[in-house]
């Protein structure tokens, strides 16, 4: 079981890498719907996490962990689930790539305000 568990992340990264290699990042960055989803994932989700942390009076360390997690890019799971259920995995790869690239700017900004 531990050998199978150890393969979980590498296999997900291989599948994500294959999907990314087939996508056109330049075309992705010209797609307006990608920016809308990136805004939801990288800006609005952490804003809701901040509001929830304040409203629920969560301890600071736990609140910071939740807020940072909410502001992280979309995981490779987007691609894996799209593959699994026969959906557009190329679009999932585009979202994965775009949120990862854009999070290099949004995460430091988020950390400045925490």
N, C-alpha and C positions, 0 to 999 in steps of 0.2 A: 504494500500500500504506500509506503513512504517513497518508493521508486516512482510509482504513478503520480503521487502528489508532487514530486520534484519535477515532473515533466509538464505540469499544468501551465506554468507561465511561459516556458520556452516554446511550447506548441502554439499557444495563443499568439505569441510574438511572430512566429513563422507564418501563421495564417494572415496576421495583420500585415506583415511585410510583403507577402505575395499580393494581397489586395492593394496595398499602397503602390507597389511597383506597376500595377496596371492602371492606376488613376493618373489624371493630368492635374497637377497641383496648380498650374497657372490658370487653367479653366475653372478650377474649384474656387480660386480667389476672386473670380469675376462673377460668381453666382450669388445673387442677392439673398436667396433663401438660406444659403450657408451662413451668411452674416447674421440673419435673424436668429437662427438656431444657436450660433456662437454667443450672441448677446444673451439669450435665455440661459445658456449653460454657464457662461463665464461671468456674467454680471448679475442677472436677475436671481439666479439660484443662491449665490452668496448673500445677496441683499435680503432674501427671505430667511436665510440662516441667521443673519445678524438680528433681524427682527424677532425671530423665534427665540434666540438666545437671550435677548433683552426681556421679552415678554415672559418667558418661563424662568428667568433668573437662574440660568445654568452657570455652574462654576466656570471661572475664566479659562482654565486649561482645557476643559471639555468643549467650551464654546469655540475657542480658537481652532481646535482640531476639527470640529464639525464645519466651521466656516471655510477653512482651507480645503477640506475635502469637497465641499460644495463648489468651490471655485476651480477645481482641477479639470483638465480636459476630459472629453469623452473617452472611455476606455475602449480597448480592443474588443470588448464584449459586443459592441455595436456591430462589428464586422462578423463576429462569430455567430451571433443570433440571426443576422440577416442571411448568412450562409445556411444555417440550420433550417430556417423556415422558408427558404426559397425566395427571399426578397432581394432587393437591389443592394448587394454587398459593395458595389463600387461607390454608391452614394454614402454608405456607412464609412468606407475608407476615406472618402473626401471629408466627411465630418470629423473623423478621427484625426486626419492630418491638419485640417484647418484649426480645430480647437487646440491641438498641441502647439502649433505655431503661434497662434494668438495668445495662448496662456503664458507665453514667455513675457508678455507685457502686462497682462491682467493680474497675474499672481503677485508680482512685486508691488503693483498698485494696491491690491487688496491687503497685503501685509503692511503697507504704510499706514492704512487706516484702522488697523486692528489695535 
